[in-house]
Amino acid sequence: MGFFLMIASWSLAAPYDGSPDEFDHVVRAVGVVSGEVAPPEADAKRGTGAFQTVPAGLVRANCWAFDPMKSAACAEPPSADATPVVAPSGAGRYYPAYYAVVGLPLKWWPGWSGLLIARLLSGALSAALLAGALVSIVRCSRHRLMLAGLLVAVTPMATYMASAINPNGMEMAAGVAFFTALIPLLVGRTKGATTGLLWLAGLSGLALAVLRASSLLWLAVGFIAFLVPWRSQNLRPLLSRKATWPWVIGIGAAGLSAVVWILAMNTTDLGDYTGGRILTASQAWMIEAENWRGYLDQMIGVTGWLDTRMSGVFYLTWQLAAGALLLASLVVARRIDRWRMLLLLGGGVLVPAYMEVRFANETGFITQGRYVLPMLAGVVLFAAFVLEERAVAAPYARTIVRLTALLLLPIHLICLLYTMARWQRGLPEVGERGITSLDPRLGDWHPIVGSATPIVAQILGLLIVGALVWIVSVRPAAEVMTSPSAESETNGRVDGKALTRPESAIAGDGSPTVSTA
């Protein structure tokens, strides 16, 4: 419920087409449920996309995008006009699975009612994946330090995009859930929760296989990172379970169907955003290197149409939290941990950077931070896993989790306030902003449910998630006293016996051993 309220607050607060490309995805969703599943390739948007038939009430121009000082009041709201019209969509040839799920409310009830139902439906699916990730961490994380990784991975941008009609939002939630399940399944401690982890890994893996073309890369990199080096003890317990094979076959079949669709429908043709400029390879790499500074902020929360920024201190706080987890984990990691981290970073950073440079003169620089967030979520989750397995005792893990919650959860509300102010009245220049600039009661545009409702929903969601994380960050006393892998809170002792860490323990599963000498 907590994650759903956090996501729903954005769904209720946003104007129509309030997030990037929502109109394109709305058109595609209605087209799919209307039977236009595989429309012919057309020059619908910058040389790509397709045309779809949609209710006229959903066809609206966006007059405020890219201008943060302009409110959404200039735009005509969606209406119940069901007159069929043909509309262009840059997403017109995307894989239809996601759109078949969210499209019916838009077709049956064009206007605000259908739009909000579709948004909340999409958000509920993402919230369910995030809830599954939290439950899996509580059951399988050694000291529940992976909760800190979860808090870092679920950024305001993740909940913002999950609230819109856009498969990228669900892709982020699926990425978080997938890595949360895959890490304990293949390299961690399942503690008898294998069935739940299989379901979470299977469902999120299926989602990643069909949501977006880039999702297939995250799926492949995740498996490769945690299956290398190939060891039978990693896979034998899983492959010996009959419940594993339907998920393996299902994900493989879904991934294969997605590849066939991509090739047949030419969905990797993303249009021409070059502006006619031709770059050398070195120029393209320099531009790409500069762009990553912006991508890091976008992963946290540059909302609107990449036109709404919070104060810089909030981005810095989030990035420091993520960097602290990553650097600390590299210090205590074993060699295999570092190789896995390198593979994850390569998949989330180097591969997208190379692809953008490779096609810079054909498509331009179209990457955004939100596109790589599903993969980099796996990086911070694995960093937290390494820390709790190799170095951090239970009391310190609890402190890290709680401090992370105190630092990061309020930024979700702050990001919502900044964005609502941008939609409702426009944000003034940075030097002219004050506290009253974020007052949700002001402005010439307001959400259809009122300005207070999204804020209350966000606060309730944050309180629920924060309280839950705070409570479960402490392991049960009985588990701490009886588990041989649980360190006591004083001077490295377990059950009154001194701890040692011989090479044999470090080379094994990283657990402390007990010496009675």
Backbone hydrogen bonds, N-H to C=O, Kabsch-Sander energy under -0.5 kcal/mol:
donor,donor_aa,acceptor,acceptor_aa,energy
5,L,1,M,-2.5
6,M,2,G,-2.0
7,I,3,F,-2.2
8,A,4,F,-3.5
9,S,5,L,-2.0
10,W,6,M,-0.7
10,W,7,I,-0.8
11,S,7,I,-1.6
12,L,8,A,-2.4
13,A,9,S,-1.4
14,A,10,W,-1.9
18,G,15,P,-1.5
22,E,19,S,-1.8
25,H,21,D,-1.9
26,V,22,E,-2.5
27,V,23,F,-2.5
28,R,24,D,-2.0
29,A,25,H,-2.3
30,V,26,V,-2.4
31,G,27,V,-2.2
32,V,28,R,-2.4
33,V,29,A,-2.0
34,S,30,V,-1.1
35,G,32,V,-1.5
36,E,31,G,-2.6
37,V,35,G,-1.6
42,A,49,G,-2.0
44,A,42,A,-1.6
44,A,48,T,-1.7
45,K,48,T,-2.3
48,T,45,K,-1.3
50,A,89,S,-2.1
52,Q,87,A,-2.6
54,V,52,Q,-0.5
54,V,85,V,-2.9
56,A,83,T,-2.0
57,G,81,D,-2.8
58,L,55,P,-1.8
59,V,56,A,-1.4
60,R,58,L,-0.9
63,C,61,A,-0.7
67,D,64,W,-1.6
70,K,67,D,-2.2
72,A,423,W,-3.0
74,C,71,S,-0.7
75,A,72,A,-1.4
79,S,57,G,-1.6
82,A,80,A,-0.6
85,V,54,V,-2.8
87,A,52,Q,-3.1
89,S,50,A,-1.9
92,G,89,S,-1.4
94,Y,91,A,-1.9
100,A,96,P,-2.1
101,V,97,A,-1.0
101,V,98,Y,-0.7
102,V,98,Y,-1.6
103,G,99,Y,-1.5
106,L,102,V,-0.6
107,K,103,G,-1.8
108,W,104,L,-3.0
109,W,105,P,-2.4
114,G,109,W,-1.4
115,L,111,G,-2.1
116,L,112,W,-2.8
117,I,113,S,-2.2
118,A,114,G,-2.5
119,R,115,L,-2.5
120,L,116,L,-2.8
121,L,117,I,-2.3
122,S,118,A,-2.4
123,G,119,R,-2.8
124,A,120,L,-2.4
125,L,121,L,-1.8
126,S,122,S,-1.8
127,A,123,G,-2.7
128,A,124,A,-2.2
129,L,125,L,-1.6
130,L,126,S,-2.1
131,A,127,A,-2.7
132,G,128,A,-2.2
133,A,129,L,-1.8
134,L,130,L,-2.1
135,V,131,A,-2.4
136,S,132,G,-2.2
137,I,133,A,-2.0
138,V,134,L,-2.2
139,R,135,V,-1.9
140,C,136,S,-2.2
141,S,137,I,-2.6
147,L,144,R,-1.3
148,A,145,L,-1.6
149,G,145,L,-0.9
150,L,146,M,-2.2
151,L,147,L,-2.4
152,V,148,A,-2.0
153,A,149,G,-2.3
154,V,150,L,-2.3
155,T,153,A,-1.6
157,M,300,I,-1.8
159,T,155,T,-1.8
160,Y,156,P,-2.6
161,M,157,M,-2.5
162,A,158,A,-1.8
163,S,159,T,-0.9
163,S,160,Y,-0.6
164,A,161,M,-1.3
166,N,164,A,-1.4
169,G,161,M,-0.5
169,G,166,N,-1.3
170,M,166,N,-0.7
171,E,167,P,-2.1
172,M,168,N,-1.8
173,A,169,G,-1.6
174,A,170,M,-2.7
175,G,171,E,-2.3
176,V,172,M,-2.1
177,A,173,A,-2.5
178,F,174,A,-2.9
179,F,175,G,-2.1
180,T,176,V,-2.0
181,A,177,A,-1.9
182,L,178,F,-2.7
183,I,179,F,-2.0
185,L,181,A,-1.6
186,L,182,L,-2.3
187,V,183,I,-2.6
188,G,183,I,-0.8
188,G,184,P,-0.6
190,T,188,G,-0.6
193,A,190,T,-2.3
197,L,193,A,-2.2
198,L,194,T,-2.6
199,W,195,T,-2.1
200,L,196,G,-2.3
201,A,197,L,-3.2
202,G,198,L,-2.8
203,L,199,W,-2.9
204,S,200,L,-2.3
205,G,201,A,-2.1
206,L,202,G,-2.5
207,A,203,L,-2.1
208,L,204,S,-2.5
209,A,205,G,-1.8
210,V,206,L,-0.9
210,V,207,A,-1.0
211,L,207,A,-1.8
215,S,212,R,-0.7
216,L,212,R,-0.7
216,L,213,A,-0.9
217,L,213,A,-0.5
217,L,214,S,-0.8
218,W,214,S,-1.6
219,L,215,S,-2.4
220,A,216,L,-2.2
221,V,217,L,-2.8
222,G,218,W,-2.2
223,F,219,L,-1.8
224,I,220,A,-2.5
225,A,221,V,-2.8
226,F,222,G,-1.5
227,L,223,F,-1.2
228,V,224,I,-1.1
231,R,229,P,-0.5
234,N,231,R,-1.4
235,L,231,R,-1.0
236,R,232,S,-3.6
238,L,235,L,-0.5
239,L,235,L,-3.2
240,S,236,R,-1.7
241,R,238,L,-1.5
244,T,241,R,-1.3
245,W,241,R,-0.7
245,W,242,K,-0.5
247,W,243,A,-0.7
248,V,244,T,-2.1
249,I,245,W,-2.8
250,G,246,P,-2.5
251,I,247,W,-2.9
252,G,248,V,-2.3
253,A,249,I,-2.7
254,A,250,G,-2.6
255,G,251,I,-2.7
256,L,252,G,-2.3
257,S,253,A,-2.4
258,A,254,A,-2.0
259,V,255,G,-2.2
260,V,256,L,-2.4
261,W,257,S,-2.3
262,I,258,A,-2.7
263,L,259,V,-2.2
264,A,260,V,-2.7
265,M,261,W,-3.0
266,N,262,I,-0.9
267,T,262,I,-1.1
269,D,266,N,-1.4
270,L,268,T,-1.2
272,D,46,R,-1.8
273,Y,271,G,-0.7
273,Y,363,T,-1.5
277,R,274,T,-1.1
284,A,280,T,-2.4
285,W,281,A,-2.3
286,M,282,S,-2.1
287,I,283,Q,-2.2
288,E,284,A,-2.5
289,A,285,W,-2.4
290,E,286,M,-1.9
291,N,287,I,-2.3
292,W,288,E,-1.2
293,R,290,E,-1.1
294,G,290,E,-0.6
294,G,291,N,-0.7
295,Y,291,N,-2.0
296,L,292,W,-2.0
297,D,293,R,-1.1
298,Q,294,G,-2.4
299,M,295,Y,-2.1
300,I,296,L,-0.7
300,I,297,D,-0.7
301,G,297,D,-2.6
302,V,298,Q,-0.7
303,T,301,G,-0.7
303,T,308,T,-1.4
306,L,304,G,-0.5
307,D,303,T,-1.5
308,T,303,T,-1.5
309,R,307,D,-0.5
314,F,311,S,-1.5
315,Y,311,S,-0.7
316,L,312,G,-2.3
317,T,313,V,-2.2
318,W,314,F,-1.8
319,Q,315,Y,-2.6
320,L,316,L,-2.4
321,A,317,T,-1.9
322,A,318,W,-2.3
323,G,319,Q,-2.9
324,A,320,L,-2.5
325,L,321,A,-1.7
326,L,322,A,-2.2
327,L,323,G,-2.9
328,A,324,A,-2.2
329,S,325,L,-1.9
330,L,326,L,-1.8
331,V,327,L,-1.6
332,V,328,A,-1.5
333,A,329,S,-1.2
338,R,334,R,-2.0
339,W,335,R,-2.1
340,R,336,I,-2.2
341,M,337,D,-2.6
342,L,338,R,-2.5
343,L,339,W,-2.2
344,L,340,R,-2.4
345,L,341,M,-2.7
346,G,342,L,-2.6
347,G,343,L,-2.4
348,G,344,L,-2.0
349,V,345,L,-2.4
350,L,345,L,-0.9
351,V,346,G,-2.8
353,A,349,V,-2.1
354,Y,350,L,-2.8
355,M,351,V,-2.6
356,E,352,P,-2.2
357,V,353,A,-2.3
358,R,354,Y,-3.0
359,F,355,M,-1.7
360,A,357,V,-1.4
362,E,359,F,-1.3
363,T,359,F,-2.8
364,G,359,F,-1.1
366,I,364,G,-1.0
371,Y,368,Q,-1.4
372,V,368,Q,-0.7
372,V,369,G,-0.8
373,L,369,G,-0.8
375,M,372,V,-0.7
376,L,372,V,-2.2
377,A,373,L,-2.0
378,G,374,P,-0.6
378,G,375,M,-0.9
379,V,375,M,-0.8
380,V,376,L,-1.6
381,L,377,A,-2.0
382,F,378,G,-2.2
383,A,379,V,-2.3
384,A,380,V,-2.1
385,F,381,L,-2.0
386,V,382,F,-2.6
387,L,383,A,-2.2
388,E,384,A,-2.1
389,E,385,F,-1.9
390,R,386,V,-2.4
391,A,387,L,-2.3
392,V,387,L,-2.6
397,A,393,A,-2.3
398,R,394,A,-2.4
399,T,395,P,-1.8
400,I,396,Y,-2.4
401,V,397,A,-2.5
402,R,398,R,-2.4
403,L,399,T,-2.6
404,T,400,I,-2.5
405,A,401,V,-2.1
406,L,402,R,-2.3
407,L,403,L,-2.1
408,L,404,T,-2.5
409,L,405,A,-1.7
411,I,408,L,-1.2
412,H,408,L,-0.7
412,H,409,L,-1.3
413,L,409,L,-0.8
414,I,410,P,-2.0
415,C,411,I,-2.6
416,L,412,H,-1.9
417,L,413,L,-2.3
418,Y,414,I,-2.4
419,T,415,C,-2.2
420,M,416,L,-2.8
421,A,417,L,-2.3
422,R,418,Y,-1.9
423,W,419,T,-2.4
424,Q,420,M,-2.8
425,R,421,A,-2.3
426,G,421,A,-1.6
427,L,68,P,-3.2
432,E,429,E,-1.7
433,R,429,E,-0.5
433,R,430,V,-1.2
437,S,434,G,-1.3
438,L,435,I,-1.8
439,D,436,T,-1.5
442,L,439,D,-1.4
444,D,424,Q,-1.4
445,W,424,Q,-1.3
450,G,447,P,-1.9
455,I,451,S,-0.9
456,V,452,A,-2.7
457,A,453,T,-2.4
458,Q,454,P,-2.4
459,I,455,I,-2.5
460,L,456,V,-2.6
461,G,457,A,-2.4
462,L,458,Q,-2.5
463,L,459,I,-2.4
464,I,460,L,-2.4
465,V,461,G,-2.6
466,G,462,L,-2.9
467,A,463,L,-2.6
468,L,464,I,-2.3
469,V,465,V,-2.6
470,W,466,G,-2.4
471,I,467,A,-2.3
472,V,468,L,-2.6
473,S,469,V,-1.1
474,V,471,I,-1.1
475,R,473,S,-0.5
480,V,476,P,-2.1
481,M,477,A,-2.0
482,T,478,A,-1.8
483,S,479,E,-2.4
486,A,483,S,-1.6
487,E,485,S,-0.7
488,S,493,R,-1.8
493,R,490,T,-0.8
494,V,497,K,-2.3
497,K,494,V,-2.1
499,L,492,G,-1.6
500,T,513,T,-1.7
505,A,502,P,-0.8
506,I,502,P,-1.8
507,A,503,E,-2.6
508,G,504,S,-0.7
508,G,505,A,-0.5
510,G,505,A,-1.7
513,T,500,T,-1.8
515,S,498,A,-1.9
515,S,513,T,-0.5
